[in-house]
């Protein structure tokens, strides 16, 4: 290299950054504890609910280098988490929910970018990708139904959280809740006839009005000609938050107050899930019921 060339070589190109070893990429010390419980309806031979909890990670570790210890970063790792819940409909309910979740997880593994530091730009990317994945699940279910001469409709509710961001995608009436400061907030909006088309039942038809919350206006894998409506939103998380995903086997027989009380009275995620499933059973529920709980905390 000539003297002229070396003169124009930028300093950052030739020298290690001072303090690099002591300054790993920033990440929030997120910790999450999970619980899950699913119970088959006593009226059925198979459980039409399926669920999935995943940990997504990235790490960096120097294996060999000619650089000094002061010039290489320490071992580094960070994680994000996902929970998904599907409730199949009809005679092929178990197949529909199983195929929906298995398709979703393969799409995540093969086409996900694993954004673990979620700012506004990354959140938009994650949400757009979630929409594509949901449409992929819907297409798979429709095609499988066509070739098998079966109808394979299912709900699908999924949440992804990394750092202090929660992103959720939803079709159907399985719900996502946030339990914060002893208050329960429903994050998702039920895609049912009573919510989407109030007043649909004929006047005076009390039994019809009661059944409207069972009639879905949106599913994945449905027989309708139009693509399903997919709700995708985001919210922030705080230390001590509890995230709940559950099927309508719980919410059909227990209101938000009783669900909040079960979360309030039981400590661990596993205990809370068991209490919620027992609540559905003891309240006369005869549907499959599933509850997933995540306790979110941040290390100081």
FIDO-958088 format. One line per field, with one value per residue (C-alpha): x, y, z. Coordinates in pm, whole numbers, plus 50000, padded with zeros to 5 digits. Layout:
<nodes>
X c(X,...)
Y c(Y,...)
Z c(Z,...)
</nodes>
This chain:
<nodes>
X c(50000,50137,50169,49897,49659,49732,49668,49314,49235,48969,49074,48776,48888,49228,49165,48938,48665,48763,48548,48382,48432,48245,47958,47753,47449,47172,46890,46629,46673,46337,46228,45914,45755,45490,45205,44959,44657,44415,44119,43900,43525,43350,43119,43401,43656,43932,44042,43990,44227,44601,44860,45224,45477,45814,46136,46321,46684,46996,47344,47703,48011,48368,48516,48857,49024,49361,49222,49292,49036,48984,48890,48621,48271,48169,47925,47587,47234,46878,46534,46182,45877,45563,45238,44970,44633,44399,44044,43921,43559,43332,43396,43760,43838,44150,44297,44220,44385,44682,44746,44708,44972,45216,45192,45245,45555,45711,45649,45814,46120,46165,46064,46076,46341,46344,46321,46414,46461,46129,46113,45844,46005,46064,45710,45565,45777,45667,45301,45318,45490,45227,44959,45144,45185,44815,44719,44959,44790,44449,44563,44705,44382,44167,44385,44394,44016,43978,44194,44046,43685,43676,43600,43889,43794,43978,44043,44403,44528,44902,45120,45487,45682,46039,46180,45885,45668,45374,45234,44922,44740,44390,44110,43802,43692,43987,44102,44419,44409,44650,44630,44794,44759,44481,44277,44196,44191,44078,44323,44142,43799,43570,43478,43127,42785,42681,42991,43020,42648,42452,42078,42110,41872,41501,41319,41193,41417,41599,41754,41888,42038,42215,42367,42507,42829,42893,42855,43190,43214,43585,43793,44103,44030,43665,43463,43392,43513,43671,43993,43948,43980,44299,44336,44701,44792,45062,45093,45364,45450,45540,45720,45474,45231,45047,44941,44654,44541,44227,43962,43591,43550,43645,43493,43153,43094,43307,43300,43607,43556,43577,43874,44056,43982,44132,44449,44456,44420,44678,45049,45233,45138,45069,44842,44657,44602,44471,44241,44101,44035,43873,43663,43527,43450,43289,43077,42908,43125,43102,43348,43719,43903,44262,44448,44804,44962,45288,45438,45652,45921,46226,46553,46673)
Y c(50000,50339,50623,50807,50513,50475,50843,50805,50484,50571,50520,50297,50053,49983,50008,49813,50016,50098,49924,49694,49389,49552,49684,49391,49468,49610,49376,49378,49114,48955,48646,48446,48152,47946,47716,47520,47299,47143,46919,46725,46765,46470,46462,46398,46130,46372,46718,46976,47224,47236,47477,47570,47766,47851,48024,48203,48292,48443,48419,48505,48327,48357,48013,48102,48435,48605,48911,48977,48915,49289,49315,49047,49056,48832,48551,48702,48564,48695,48544,48613,48398,48293,48127,48003,47839,47681,47553,47337,47328,47043,46672,46724,46972,46797,46773,47137,47281,47044,47133,47504,47506,47276,47495,47811,47681,47562,47905,48070,47845,47875,48236,48423,48691,48641,49010,49015,49391,49538,49909,50070,49959,49602,49584,49672,49400,49141,49234,49223,48884,48755,48842,48648,48349,48349,48364,48074,47871,47951,47845,47517,47434,47515,47302,47014,47031,47028,46719,46531,46640,46768,47107,47220,47552,47662,47962,48075,48319,48382,48624,48711,48910,49032,49303,49512,49460,49222,49155,48944,48800,48661,48494,48348,48350,48206,48501,48675,48865,49087,49070,49375,49522,49272,49389,49174,49331,49144,49211,49029,49090,48788,48720,48603,48700,48872,49097,49156,49185,49289,49256,48979,48742,48786,48991,48775,48482,48443,48106,48245,48544,48315,48110,48405,48401,48048,48140,48248,48515,48450,48131,47997,47716,47811,47744,48111,48266,48569,48568,48574,48897,48884,49114,49205,49455,49540,49672,49735,49505,49596,49405,49167,49136,48806,48698,48452,48267,48054,47888,47961,47645,47876,48208,48060,47963,48208,48587,48809,48864,48494,48447,48738,48593,48256,48432,48642,48349,48112,48180,47981,47967,47593,47644,47924,47712,47422,47657,47803,47463,47346,47662,47575,47217,47315,47579,47316,47355,47069,47198,47134,47392,47513,47782,47911,48153,48348,48547,48832,48999,49215,49175,49493)
Z c(50000,49907,50156,49967,50008,50379,50434,50308,50498,50759,51119,51202,50929,51084,51457,51690,51853,52214,52471,52215,52435,52721,52507,52372,52157,52377,52476,52750,53019,52945,53134,53062,53244,53066,53148,52930,52986,52736,52810,52568,52579,52749,52445,52194,52122,52014,52123,51848,52016,51950,52090,52046,52254,52096,52195,51914,51972,51827,51975,51905,52036,51917,51853,51704,51636,51604,51784,52147,52419,52448,52079,52065,52218,52501,52433,52364,52329,52328,52282,52169,52235,52054,52158,51921,51973,51715,51770,51482,51377,51268,51223,51119,51397,51525,51176,51097,51410,51385,51020,51093,51367,51188,50875,51079,51253,50925,50772,51073,51057,50681,50616,50945,51000,51376,51469,51837,51876,51782,51704,51489,51163,51279,51420,51079,50921,51176,51136,50757,50773,51016,50764,50493,50721,50812,50445,50384,50657,50510,50162,50295,50477,50174,49946,50193,50223,49846,49798,50093,50031,50390,50540,50762,50927,51239,51456,51502,51763,51801,51997,51956,52212,52218,52441,52554,52244,52201,51853,51809,51508,51525,51331,51501,51865,52056,52264,52379,52708,52901,53282,53439,53789,53868,53569,53265,52918,52607,52323,52042,51889,51846,51483,51568,51443,51767,51758,51385,51302,51611,51575,51320,51504,51442,51704,51989,51897,52230,52145,51817,51994,52242,51960,51766,51970,51836,51468,51327,51059,50998,51003,50835,50590,50552,50242,50164,49841,50008,50207,50587,50779,50988,51287,51357,51628,51881,52235,52491,52780,53139,53409,53578,53287,53233,52883,52843,52531,52557,52345,52364,52571,52860,52757,52667,53030,53232,53209,53235,53608,53690,53457,53625,53966,53868,53753,54070,54312,54161,54143,53877,53508,53535,53836,53658,53346,53554,53746,53422,53265,53590,53590,53247,53351,53682,53506,53292,52983,52736,52473,52439,52650,52636,52829,52777,53025,53009,53298,53163,53372,53317,53506,53673)
</nodes>
